[in-house]
Amino acid sequence: MLMSNRDRIARLHYMPYSFRVLQAGDHVLCAMTGRKIALEDLRYWSIARQEPYASAEASVEAERVAKRIG
């Protein structure tokens, strides 16, 4: 029986310019908004925090929050 990766959250390792799939899936959830991001649409992430973001704005906000906490 084939397992489908549709509608499953992927687990990724974020690297400069790319990511590696650790656990198969078709999307991740934005760390700031909780919005579903299809892997083919994923453009923004933090290597240091290993978090995906749905937009540049969400990425900038995550940086602001991290600087306030850190």
Sequence and secondary structure as in RCSB ss.txt:
>XXXX:A:sequence
MLMSNRDRIARLHYMPYSFRVLQAGDHVLCAMTGRKIALEDLRYWSIARQEPYASAEASVEAERVAKRIG
>XXXX:A:secstr
     TT B EEEEETTEEEEEE  SEEE TTT  EEEGGG  EEETTTTEEESSHHHHHHHHHHHHHH 
